[in-house]
Amino acid sequence: MDRRGTEADLEALQRTNDRLVLLVEQLSHDLRNPITALLASVELLADETAAEADPELAKIVANALASGHRMTALLDDALAQVTRRS
């Protein structure tokens, strides 16, 4: 393969990578907003259920909070991976 072919391949890879970064940034933003809203609602519910002393409900709320925080961490990790490589 000659130099022009290699440069063209590198340019094509860079364009693909740029599109991937934009996609992950957009997905991260689009998913983060509803997750943040859900977490806020579940945190309010956690405050209310703490006063009720219902262990089963407290467990469900704790699981929902943990899942929301895990999703946020996954989004952060995915965004960090693509921006670090770009």
Residue, then its C-alpha position, 0 to 999 in steps of 0.5 A: m500500500d502506498r503512502r496516499g492509501t495509508e493517509a486516506d485510510l487514516e483520514a477515514l479512521q479519524r472521521t469514523n472516530d469523530r462520528l463515534v465521539l459525537l454519537v457517544e456524547q449525544l447519547s450520554h447527554d440524552l440519557r443523563n437527563p432522564i436518569t438525573a430526573l429519575l434519581a431525583s424522584v427516587e431520592l425524594l421517595a427515599d426520604e419519605t420511605a425512611a420515615e415509614a420504616d418499611p424495610e421492603l420498600a426501603k430495599i426497592v428504593a435503595n436498589a433503584l438509587a444504586s442502579g441510577h448511580r451505576m448508569t451514570a457511572l457507565l455513561d461517564d466511563a463511556l464518554a471518558q473512553v471515547t474522548r480519551r482516544s480521540 
